[in-house]
């Protein structure tokens, strides 16, 4: 098991020996120390816990976080927010299986400001997601 800060602008792994702040009301919501200190909007109570030895992030943490939080390939912002326009590459080399979250994604701004060798299309799906929500489990993707 390892931990990721759930602040959408952060989404960084929390290292062994560092503090994590778990929301006592929300299911599976954690802040890193930096995001907890600057937080002004998530007003629930938090519990402070040091990440134990052996529960630090794996070497492939960037890949796992990108998949679990559906991050833009350029700016790394999470695209899970259903109000955002999401684009993906239509080529199977870049996006082998969108139903499992295995895809290359761009936000609207990065799609318009960057070039890519294949055609990019707007993602259409259940509530703005390219896959059914029940098929994506952030905990399972980050448990490696």
ABEGO torsion letter per residue (X at the ends): XBBBBABAAAGBBBBBGBBBBBBAABBGBBBBAAAAAABAABABBBBBBBBBBGABBBAAAAAAAAAAAGBBAAAGBBAABAABBBBBBABAAABABAAAGBBBBBBAAAAAABBBABBBBBBBBBGGBABBAAABBAAAAAAX
